[in-house]
Amino acid sequence: MELTENTPLVAFEDFEGGEIYVVRLCPTCGRFIKKGRLFVNLLGNVRLDSWICKRCGEIKPYWFRS
């Protein structure tokens, strides 16, 4: 997936001082998805829950740290 300036992103603050960005597009069909929850444990592992695509159901979207 190629990110452009028009790619819909949602940002979450990372406890290490950076940010975690989640792409709000379904990785399967490309539709806009509903915002879910993001959990980070003390080891820095990220878990995404309840991100919903209307066509595909619950999905795991692309994410990255800055």
Phi and psi in degrees as a GROMACS rama.xvg file:
@    title "Ramachandran Plot"
@    xaxis  label "Phi"
@    yaxis  label "Psi"
@TYPE xy
-98.9921  125.952  GLU-2
-88.3445  135.322  LEU-3
-121.848  179.731  THR-4
-69.924  -16.0084  GLU-5
-98.5582  2.79964  ASN-6
-69.2279  126.174  THR-7
-73.1688  121.642  PRO-8
-125.234  153.626  LEU-9
-125.073  137.058  VAL-10
-109.574  139.291  ALA-11
-123.568  142.392  PHE-12
-76.2228  131.414  GLU-13
-92.38  141.34  ASP-14
-67.5229  -14.3546  PHE-15
-85.5085  1.35384  GLU-16
105.788  -12.7024  GLY-17
-95.2213  -156.706  GLY-18
-133.454  151.079  GLU-19
-111.313  124.68  ILE-20
-107.89  136.075  TYR-21
-117.895  129.528  VAL-22
-79.8866  124.174  VAL-23
-90.0864  44.0008  ARG-24
-127.977  140.472  LEU-25
-66.2604  129.058  CYS-26
-69.2564  -16.967  PRO-27
-90.3528  -52.5302  THR-28
-111.923  -13.0657  CYS-29
85.8485  4.34096  GLY-30
-76.3314  158.009  ARG-31
-67.4824  139.217  PHE-32
-115.983  155.038  ILE-33
-75.7466  141.285  LYS-34
-67.2604  134.564  LYS-35
-114.642  -149.634  GLY-36
-111.527  149.953  ARG-37
-126.773  128.451  LEU-38
-119.48  138.323  PHE-39
-127.825  127.018  VAL-40
-89.5801  178.523  ASN-41
-67.7446  -17.0115  LEU-42
-85.4382  -5.50857  LEU-43
91.3248  5.24936  GLY-44
-73.788  137.185  ASN-45
-106.485  135.331  VAL-46
-127.85  129.7  ARG-47
-108.508  128.91  LEU-48
-129.292  146.807  ASP-49
65.2654  34.1048  SER-50
-91.6844  117.256  TRP-51
-117.011  127.289  ILE-52
-101.409  136.584  CYS-53
-62.5509  -32.7305  LYS-54
-89.2985  -43.7893  ARG-55
-95.6093  -11.7771  CYS-56
85.0876  -149.403  GLY-57
-73.4729  129.923  GLU-58
-131.313  169.755  ILE-59
-112.448  102.455  LYS-60
-74.7391  166.577  PRO-61
-70.7095  145.044  TYR-62
-147.743  160.788  TRP-63
-156.559  160.771  PHE-64
-103.614  152.105  ARG-65
